[in-house]
Amino acid sequence: MLSGAGREEIDDGVRLVVPAERTGQIATLAAAEQQCCPLFDFRLHLDGPMLRLEVRAPAEGAALLTELFTPAA
């Protein structure tokens, strides 16, 4: 779902940019993650053909955020 996403570090988190066609799947995933990990703050912004997903976490969740949203090498 996040394959090929553009990635940018932001204050307290990360911004991922993917095609807008993935919005439904990503919104479903964000809602499920919110249930298990309420420390994450998910924000979805539709910008024309692109979806910008911002995920933030407090300092105690920074390592988990990095683990989940850093592409595999």
Secondary structure, 3 states (H helix, E strand, C coil): CCCCCEEEEECCEEEEEEEHHHHHHHHHHHHHHHHHCCCCEEEEEEECCEEEEEEECCHHHHHHHHHHHCCCC
